[in-house]
Amino acid sequence: MRSKLFIIAIFGLISVGTRALSAQDDPVKVLVGRLDLQKYKATIKGLTQFGDRRQGTERNRKAVDWIEGQLKSYGCTNTERIKYEYAPPAPANAQAAPRVTQPPVSAIASGEVVTSSGGSRLRGIRARTGVNSNPNAQPDVRLRELNSGPTTPGPREEVYCTKVGAIHPDEMYIVAAHMDGHGWGEAANDDGSGTALVMELARIFSMPDVETDRSIRFALWNNEETGLNGARAYVEQRVELQGKENPPGSGRYPEPAWLGMIQHDMMLWDHGMPRPDGSLNPEQRPEADVNIEFQSTAKLADRAMKLAFFFRDTNEKYATDYPAAVGNHMTNTDSTPFMDLVPSISLRENERGMQTGAGWNPTWHQPTDVFSTFSDKDFRLGLNAAQTTLGAVGQLAGARLK
């Protein structure tokens, strides 16, 4: 039944999208217009007060509390938490984990296939990449001290809230990002940029004059950087609860049936490949775009592909600056635990396997992932991803103004 509903929703909306709509009879356009660059930046800035928000630390727990408080202040007051235990695998030795790097900068022939962690092709120039574990690599003493609190195994929490559908409260789209980071920076891009995007959508959909036919859940995962543990915990705890009215006859569905899962993971940096000397363009490239990915090996790949292309078409309709491109190598992100259960896609700045994995983003897991690194052109790329998701989910969920 959910498969049929999804297909009807997608193809019905594609048909509607062929008609020209004015601002007056397109409420989704009105909602997209409520996105604001300065508000988006301010939310990212608010997240950076907690440093890199590494899981298992006091700064991470404070950030979860702050996110919940912000969601409530937007009117998304039905916040809930997923609680789970995280026990990391025993380290090979007691020393800090060494920095893992790719080979030094090198050229790759155009047709040569090099397998990355994502299973896609690395092309052009490769640069070093990995996770910084050296606190002294962070020159900002204040930030170095903020990030010095230790991570400990044990209980974890992550927060979500829900826009309840007025007609179909038993069906929902999940809009998500991960709020944890590491690398001794501020995790402004990975993944403050995605977290702020989800929070901004929660703010707009929670406005008192907004209704939706179907429900939308705004989830901020924890423990992404340790292996998608927060998203996996959600799936394990909630998958069997889908579509069950509780209590019976109440009209309440604690876990509406999943119609689609949309993840957001790094939204700001698309400056192109490194130069032969390893340096990068300091400006966002003119051809920067929002990458919309699905996983071609997923059980629901065909439906995920349709969802991805629907998002791309929505980008053409509602995004103000940057286009979108579709790729089929979604990997290493929190949509992965969902992809065999519900059509799942991920929005990001670069294709994860071919570009990010090749070192095209020098801030990835580095001390330079701080708010001040990014320009308004970078932040606007994230805003365009927000316009894309708000426009697509607004249509799919049947958003309207009272």
Sequence and secondary structure as in RCSB ss.txt:
>XXXX:A:sequence
MRSKLFIIAIFGLISVGTRALSAQDDPVKVLVGRLDLQKYKATIKGLTQFGDRRQGTERNRKAVDWIEGQLKSYG
CTNTERIKYEYAPPAPANAQAAPRVTQPPVSAIASGEVVTSSGGSRLRGIRARTGVNSNPNAQPDVRLRELNSGP
TTPGPREEVYCTKVGAIHPDEMYIVAAHMDGHGWGEAANDDGSGTALVMELARIFSMPDVETDRSIRFALWNNEE
TGLNGARAYVEQRVELQGKENPPGSGRYPEPAWLGMIQHDMMLWDHGMPRPDGSLNPEQRPEADVNIEFQSTAKL
ADRAMKLAFFFRDTNEKYATDYPAAVGNHMTNTDSTPFMDLVPSISLRENERGMQTGAGWNPTWHQPTDVFSTFS
DKDFRLGLNAAQTTLGAVGQLAGARLK
>XXXX:A:secstr
 HHHHHHHHHHHHHHHHTS   STT HHHHHHTT  HHHHHHHHHHHHTTTT  TTSHHHHHHHHHHHHHHHHHT
    EEEEEEE     SSSS        SSEEE TT   B TTSSB  EEE        GGG   HHHHHHTTS 
   EEEEEEEEEE  SSEEEEEEEEEEE    SSS  IIIIIIHHHHHHHHHHHHTSTTEE SEEEEEEEES  T
TTSHHHHHHHHHHGGGTT  SSTTS   SS EEEEEEEE   S    S  TTS   SS  TT  EEEE BTTSTT
HHHHHHHHHHHHHHHHHH SS  EEEESB  SSTTGGGTTTS EEEEESS TTTTGGGT  TTTTSTT SGGG  
HHHHHHHHHHHHHHHHHHHHHTT EE 
